Amino acid sequence: ATAFRFLERYPGKRVVVLIHGLMMSARMQEPLALALADNGNMAITIDLVGHGKSDAHHEHLYNWDIPRYAAAIDSVLEDLEITEAVVIGTSLGANIALQMANDNPSRVRGLVAEMPALENAMIGGPLFFTPFAALSEWAEPVAKVVSSAAQLIPERPLPFGALMLLDLVKREPKTTVDILKGLFYGQMAPNQDERRKL
């Protein structure tokens, strides 16, 4: 069984895969997916491992780096007999989209990489996400209480932005720490020479 949660509820002939940002969920891409579906595309949104409604307690989350996420999505597309797709990613999703295009260019018909974390982000990224990791690990009891309380809030009928914030606050603290470790210590994206070839 796949570790991802796919939402194939947008029918169409051309396939577009939408990959959300770090610590977000498939909900982030749903407005765009609906707009793409209205224009005749099959829009597939994904909850990456450790995000949204995917398997948050997946074993060894700290081993999930960009190449592993990319390979897992590519494998599922293979299982679904999708030979080519446009891949759209934001932040973490952009890095995964770049990796997919690098590793299997014949499957990636088109690519949109919004806000990828590349070489220049290797300082800013950890500075931005370290407080999240610190809160999740060192203040785990408090983070667990906040997460548990947030999970009691009904999702409807809240505005889209509030639902996105709720997804972020509902995260399990240990899951957040493990994912950040995996990303910080693993390969972040194809290198500059590989990206130039793309």
C-alpha positions in Angstrom: 0.0 0.0 0.0 1.2 3.5 -0.8 2.3 5.7 2.0 0.6 8.7 0.3 -3.0 9.7 0.3 -4.1 10.5 -3.3 -7.3 12.4 -4.0 -8.3 11.4 -7.5 -11.6 13.2 -7.5 -10.9 15.5 -10.3 -11.5 13.7 -13.7 -9.9 14.7 -16.9 -7.7 13.5 -19.8 -4.4 15.3 -19.0 -2.8 14.5 -15.7 -1.5 17.2 -13.3 0.1 16.2 -10.0 0.1 18.8 -7.3 2.5 18.5 -4.4 2.1 20.7 -1.2 4.7 22.5 0.9 6.5 21.4 4.1 4.2 20.8 7.1 1.1 21.5 4.9 -1.4 19.1 3.4 -3.1 18.3 0.1 -5.7 20.9 1.1 -3.1 23.6 0.1 -3.4 22.6 -3.5 -7.2 21.9 -3.7 -8.3 25.3 -5.1 -5.8 25.0 -7.9 -6.7 21.4 -8.5 -10.4 22.3 -8.8 -9.5 25.1 -11.3 -7.4 22.7 -13.3 -10.2 20.1 -13.3 -12.6 22.7 -14.6 -10.3 23.0 -17.6 -10.3 19.3 -18.4 -7.4 18.0 -16.4 -7.2 15.1 -14.0 -5.7 16.9 -11.0 -4.2 14.6 -8.4 -3.4 16.1 -5.0 -1.2 14.3 -2.5 -0.7 14.1 1.3 3.0 13.3 1.5 4.2 10.9 4.2 3.9 12.5 7.6 1.6 15.3 6.3 -2.2 15.8 6.3 -4.1 12.5 6.5 -1.2 10.3 5.3 0.3 7.8 7.6 1.7 10.2 10.2 3.3 7.4 12.2 5.1 5.9 9.2 8.2 4.1 10.3 11.5 5.9 10.0 10.2 9.3 8.9 13.7 10.7 9.4 14.8 8.7 6.4 12.4 10.5 4.0 14.5 12.9 1.9 13.7 14.5 -1.4 14.8 11.6 -3.6 12.8 9.1 -1.6 9.6 11.3 -1.8 10.1 11.7 -5.6 10.7 7.9 -6.1 7.6 7.1 -4.1 5.3 9.4 -6.1 6.9 8.1 -9.4 6.2 4.5 -8.3 2.6 5.3 -7.5 2.2 7.0 -10.9 3.6 3.9 -12.5 1.1 1.7 -10.6 -1.7 4.0 -11.8 -0.3 3.5 -15.4 0.2 7.3 -15.8 2.9 7.6 -18.3 3.2 11.4 -18.3 2.0 14.3 -16.1 2.6 17.9 -15.4 4.0 18.2 -11.9 3.4 21.3 -9.8 5.1 21.7 -6.4 5.4 24.4 -3.8 8.3 24.7 -1.4 9.0 21.0 -0.4 6.8 20.0 -3.3 8.9 22.1 -5.7 12.1 20.2 -4.6 10.3 16.9 -5.1 9.0 18.0 -8.5 12.5 19.0 -9.6 13.8 15.6 -8.4 11.1 13.8 -10.3 11.9 15.6 -13.5 15.6 14.8 -13.0 15.1 11.2 -12.2 12.4 10.3 -14.7 12.2 13.0 -17.4 10.0 10.9 -19.7 7.2 10.9 -17.1 7.3 14.6 -16.3 5.8 16.4 -19.3 5.8 19.8 -17.7 7.1 21.3 -14.4 6.2 24.2 -12.2 8.5 24.6 -9.2 7.3 27.4 -6.9 9.7 28.4 -4.1 12.1 25.5 -4.2 14.7 25.4 -1.4 18.0 25.3 -3.3 21.7 26.1 -2.4 21.0 29.6 -1.2 18.3 28.4 1.2 20.6 26.1 3.1 21.1 28.8 5.7 17.6 30.4 5.7 15.7 27.1 5.7 17.1 25.8 9.0 16.8 29.2 10.6 13.1 29.4 9.7 12.2 25.8 10.6 14.4 25.4 13.7 11.9 27.1 16.0 9.2 24.6 14.8 11.6 21.7 15.5 12.6 23.2 18.9 9.0 23.7 20.0 8.0 20.2 18.8 11.0 18.5 20.6 11.8 20.5 23.7 8.3 21.6 24.5 6.7 18.4 23.3 4.1 18.2 26.2 2.9 21.7 25.3 2.9 21.0 21.6 0.9 17.8 22.2 -1.7 19.6 24.1 -2.0 22.3 21.4 -2.2 19.6 18.7 -4.8 17.6 20.6 -6.9 20.7 21.2 -6.7 21.7 17.6 -7.9 18.3 16.5 -11.2 18.9 18.4 -12.0 22.0 16.3 -14.5 21.2 13.5 -13.2 21.9 10.0 -16.4 23.3 8.5 -17.4 26.0 7.8 -14.1 27.7 8.4 -12.4 29.9 5.8 -9.7 28.3 3.6 -6.8 30.1 5.4 -8.1 29.0 8.8 -8.2 25.4 7.7 -4.6 25.6 6.4 -3.5 27.0 9.8 -5.5 24.2 11.6 -3.7 21.6 9.5 -0.4 23.1 10.7 -1.3 23.2 14.4 -2.8 19.7 14.4 0.6 18.2 13.5 2.0 15.6 15.8 5.2 17.0 17.4 7.4 14.0 16.8 6.3 13.7 13.2 7.4 17.3 12.6 10.9 16.7 14.1 11.5 13.5 12.2 10.5 15.0 8.9 12.7 18.1 9.4 15.7 15.8 10.4 15.2 13.7 7.2 15.1 16.8 5.0 18.0 18.7 6.6 20.4 15.7 6.5 19.3 14.3 3.1 19.7 15.5 -0.4 17.6 18.7 -1.0 17.3 18.9 -4.8 19.1 18.1 -8.0 22.4 20.1 -8.2 22.8 23.1 -10.4 24.2 21.2 -13.4 21.3 18.8 -13.3 18.8 21.6 -13.1 20.4 23.4 -16.1 19.8 20.2 -18.1 16.1 20.2 -17.1 
